[in-house]
Amino acid sequence: MVSEPLRRYRSAASMLYLLTPRRAVILANKSSESFSIAAIRSIEASGDDAACGDVIFIDREISSMLEPARAVKDGFIGIADASLVAREMRRLQAAAS
């Protein structure tokens, strides 16, 4: 589980991220996750605005039999214009409430 962030960054190129007025969706090879915009608690952008960055909006706890539970932040990883996407998510969130 320690290598989970590294695996996410490596697999980001094969992921598809969708943003609709109501949902943020992450599509991977064999799985998908969908999050209600209204239910997202925080939206953080990181990285270079023009090049590649992350939009972090998922807080989850991961545990295993070998390690204690730990908090993990996740979201749209390795995307262009991360700050712009984060602003749009915040705008959609405000419109949904």
Sequence and secondary structure as in RCSB ss.txt:
>XXXX:A:sequence
MVSEPLRRYRSAASMLYLLTPRRAVILANKSSESFSIAAIRSIEASGDDAACGDVIFIDREISSMLEPARAVKDG
FIGIADASLVAREMRRLQAAAS
>XXXX:A:secstr
 TTHHHHHHHHGGG EEEE SSEEEEE SS EEEEEGGG    EEEE SSS EEEEEEEEEE  SSS  EEEEEE
EEEETTHHHHHHHHHHHHHHH 
